[in-house]
């Protein structure tokens, strides 16, 4: 070019989220898959055989963004609800589902998972646990998060339920 810099050209399709401009590849890919691109660079030299061009092909392997569900802990008192934001600290979204896999011990209370819309796409998921009035101890709830690509490994929500103070 006029400034004496090499000029590069890109041939082939880049994954969504990547761009090639000003001789640089930038961005963050949003689609998994295999991509092949070819880059050709021409210098601005003068003289015998100039300008010089070099061409190289590259294979890009973009792995799926597999969700990772975090572990959570909470403390409550018997019969008082606990709200746990399951997608807080999670990676690999946007999330399309959350599933309660198991509860231990059996029947320590009632559990539900609610979705609220995430303006960036997908949903936020909140687990609500209401301990049985007679339950005191540790409840372990296992859950997974799902995206459009995959389902996370199981993670745990550990809730320690304390006895309610004696009102007398």
Secondary structure as a PSIPRED ss2 file (coil, helix, strand):
# PSIPRED VFORMAT (PSIPRED V4.0)

   1 X C   1.000  0.000  0.000
   2 X C   1.000  0.000  0.000
   3 X C   1.000  0.000  0.000
   4 X C   1.000  0.000  0.000
   5 X C   1.000  0.000  0.000
   6 X C   1.000  0.000  0.000
   7 X E   0.000  0.000  1.000
   8 X E   0.000  0.000  1.000
   9 X E   0.000  0.000  1.000
  10 X E   0.000  0.000  1.000
  11 X E   0.000  0.000  1.000
  12 X C   1.000  0.000  0.000
  13 X C   1.000  0.000  0.000
  14 X C   1.000  0.000  0.000
  15 X C   1.000  0.000  0.000
  16 X C   1.000  0.000  0.000
  17 X C   1.000  0.000  0.000
  18 X E   0.000  0.000  1.000
  19 X E   0.000  0.000  1.000
  20 X E   0.000  0.000  1.000
  21 X E   0.000  0.000  1.000
  22 X C   1.000  0.000  0.000
  23 X C   1.000  0.000  0.000
  24 X E   0.000  0.000  1.000
  25 X E   0.000  0.000  1.000
  26 X E   0.000  0.000  1.000
  27 X E   0.000  0.000  1.000
  28 X C   1.000  0.000  0.000
  29 X C   1.000  0.000  0.000
  30 X C   1.000  0.000  0.000
  31 X C   1.000  0.000  0.000
  32 X C   1.000  0.000  0.000
  33 X E   0.000  0.000  1.000
  34 X E   0.000  0.000  1.000
  35 X E   0.000  0.000  1.000
  36 X E   0.000  0.000  1.000
  37 X E   0.000  0.000  1.000
  38 X E   0.000  0.000  1.000
  39 X E   0.000  0.000  1.000
  40 X E   0.000  0.000  1.000
  41 X E   0.000  0.000  1.000
  42 X E   0.000  0.000  1.000
  43 X C   1.000  0.000  0.000
  44 X C   1.000  0.000  0.000
  45 X C   1.000  0.000  0.000
  46 X C   1.000  0.000  0.000
  47 X C   1.000  0.000  0.000
  48 X C   1.000  0.000  0.000
  49 X C   1.000  0.000  0.000
  50 X C   1.000  0.000  0.000
  51 X C   1.000  0.000  0.000
  52 X C   1.000  0.000  0.000
  53 X E   0.000  0.000  1.000
  54 X E   0.000  0.000  1.000
  55 X E   0.000  0.000  1.000
  56 X E   0.000  0.000  1.000
  57 X E   0.000  0.000  1.000
  58 X E   0.000  0.000  1.000
  59 X E   0.000  0.000  1.000
  60 X E   0.000  0.000  1.000
  61 X E   0.000  0.000  1.000
  62 X E   0.000  0.000  1.000
  63 X C   1.000  0.000  0.000
  64 X C   1.000  0.000  0.000
  65 X C   1.000  0.000  0.000
  66 X C   1.000  0.000  0.000
  67 X C   1.000  0.000  0.000
  68 X E   0.000  0.000  1.000
  69 X C   1.000  0.000  0.000
  70 X C   1.000  0.000  0.000
  71 X C   1.000  0.000  0.000
  72 X E   0.000  0.000  1.000
  73 X E   0.000  0.000  1.000
  74 X E   0.000  0.000  1.000
  75 X E   0.000  0.000  1.000
  76 X E   0.000  0.000  1.000
  77 X E   0.000  0.000  1.000
  78 X C   1.000  0.000  0.000
  79 X C   1.000  0.000  0.000
  80 X C   1.000  0.000  0.000
  81 X E   0.000  0.000  1.000
  82 X E   0.000  0.000  1.000
  83 X E   0.000  0.000  1.000
  84 X E   0.000  0.000  1.000
  85 X E   0.000  0.000  1.000
  86 X C   1.000  0.000  0.000
  87 X C   1.000  0.000  0.000
  88 X C   1.000  0.000  0.000
  89 X C   1.000  0.000  0.000
  90 X C   1.000  0.000  0.000
  91 X E   0.000  0.000  1.000
  92 X C   1.000  0.000  0.000
  93 X C   1.000  0.000  0.000
  94 X C   1.000  0.000  0.000
  95 X E   0.000  0.000  1.000
  96 X E   0.000  0.000  1.000
  97 X E   0.000  0.000  1.000
  98 X E   0.000  0.000  1.000
  99 X E   0.000  0.000  1.000
 100 X E   0.000  0.000  1.000
 101 X E   0.000  0.000  1.000
 102 X E   0.000  0.000  1.000
 103 X E   0.000  0.000  1.000
 104 X E   0.000  0.000  1.000
 105 X C   1.000  0.000  0.000
 106 X C   1.000  0.000  0.000
 107 X C   1.000  0.000  0.000
 108 X C   1.000  0.000  0.000
 109 X E   0.000  0.000  1.000
 110 X E   0.000  0.000  1.000
 111 X E   0.000  0.000  1.000
 112 X E   0.000  0.000  1.000
 113 X E   0.000  0.000  1.000
 114 X E   0.000  0.000  1.000
 115 X E   0.000  0.000  1.000
 116 X E   0.000  0.000  1.000
 117 X E   0.000  0.000  1.000
 118 X C   1.000  0.000  0.000
 119 X C   1.000  0.000  0.000
 120 X C   1.000  0.000  0.000
 121 X C   1.000  0.000  0.000
 122 X C   1.000  0.000  0.000
 123 X E   0.000  0.000  1.000
 124 X E   0.000  0.000  1.000
 125 X E   0.000  0.000  1.000
 126 X E   0.000  0.000  1.000
 127 X E   0.000  0.000  1.000
 128 X E   0.000  0.000  1.000
 129 X E   0.000  0.000  1.000
 130 X E   0.000  0.000  1.000
 131 X E   0.000  0.000  1.000
 132 X C   1.000  0.000  0.000
 133 X C   1.000  0.000  0.000
 134 X C   1.000  0.000  0.000
 135 X C   1.000  0.000  0.000
 136 X C   1.000  0.000  0.000
 137 X E   0.000  0.000  1.000
 138 X E   0.000  0.000  1.000
 139 X E   0.000  0.000  1.000
 140 X E   0.000  0.000  1.000
 141 X E   0.000  0.000  1.000
 142 X E   0.000  0.000  1.000
 143 X E   0.000  0.000  1.000
 144 X E   0.000  0.000  1.000
 145 X E   0.000  0.000  1.000
 146 X E   0.000  0.000  1.000
 147 X E   0.000  0.000  1.000
 148 X C   1.000  0.000  0.000
 149 X C   1.000  0.000  0.000
 150 X C   1.000  0.000  0.000
 151 X E   0.000  0.000  1.000
 152 X C   1.000  0.000  0.000
 153 X C   1.000  0.000  0.000
 154 X C   1.000  0.000  0.000
 155 X E   0.000  0.000  1.000
 156 X E   0.000  0.000  1.000
 157 X E   0.000  0.000  1.000
 158 X E   0.000  0.000  1.000
 159 X E   0.000  0.000  1.000
 160 X E   0.000  0.000  1.000
 161 X E   0.000  0.000  1.000
 162 X E   0.000  0.000  1.000
 163 X C   1.000  0.000  0.000
 164 X C   1.000  0.000  0.000
 165 X C   1.000  0.000  0.000
 166 X C   1.000  0.000  0.000
 167 X C   1.000  0.000  0.000
 168 X C   1.000  0.000  0.000
